[in-house]
Structure formats: structure tokens, C-alpha cells
């Protein structure tokens, strides 16, 4: 029976969630499987992958062929490296302790890279939030300054109208007194 390590889709429309399973290659995608090896959630950033490493390696030792996506997931979690190192142990190229040390070192480096990516994503998110807040504050300050300017212009226009009206009254009063003076002299 040809065995494949592949993804079995679950979740709802637009929000996929996958099980990583070992299944007969002739069974349906979401049909009967031999063993559930882990889960894969691509909806998070970075994607959440939970794999039983020993079970995956055991299936690889038994000849199961992973699909392209399953191969990428197994490689990401170190199952293919462990399978490779176990082959070296069987051939006598290295001891089990050396293989375990290499795998542990690789897993530690991988965890550091993933943590750095998570930290970079969170700082980028915080930076974007801070930039949006600064832009919003600038827009609000500009709006307040424009309102103050409009208020000052309106006040200046009103005072200019009052001054013009007062000036016209004074001119009229002066002209009236001059006319009265002329009439009284004549």
C-alpha cells in the first residue's frame, strides 16, 4: 500500500486548517487516514505548525512519501533532517549522540529565527500604529490651526466693518456739522 504524508483540510470557508496525516495515496483528500501526525494553521503569522516529530520520522523510515507542501512543513520542523541523520547513524557515519546534538542545534537556531521574525512583526506593527497616531495628531493640529485662522479672519473682517461703519458715521457727522456751520454763517 503506497503511503503519503499529506494535508487534510478542515476549518471553514476562507479559513483553512489542516491536519498532517499519513494516509493511503488512493484514499480521498479528506477521507480515511492511517495516523494524524500533526496540524498546520496558515491563518496566523507566522503559520502555526504542530508536528509529532517522532511519528513523522517513523513514517518516513517506513517509506511514506510526503507531498510538496507536507515536505516543506516537515523540513521546516526538522523531521527531514532527523530522517537524514538517522540514515547516517544506520550507516555508521556518526553516532546517535552526534545526530541528536546536530538536530538540537538546528532546532535551537530555527527557534531563534522564528522568534526574531515574530519580534520583527510586532515591532513593525507598533511602528505602523505610532506612525498612524502621529499622522492623525498632525491632521488634528492642522484642523485646529485652520479653525483658529478662520476665526481670526472673521474677527478681523468684523472689526474692519465696524471701523468702516464708525468712520462713515464720523465723516457724516463732520459733514453735517460743516453744513450746519455754513448754514449758520450764511
Protein Blocks (a to p, Z undefined) as FASTA:
>chain_A
ZZddddddedjehiacdddddddfkbcfklccfbdfbdcdfkbccddddddfklmmmmmm
nopacdfklmmmmmmnommmmmmmmmmmmnopacfklmmmmmmmmmmmmmmmmmmmmmmm
mmmmmmmmmmmmmmmmmmmmmmmmmmmmmmmmmmmmmmmmmmmmmmmmmmmmmmmmmmmm
mmmmZZ
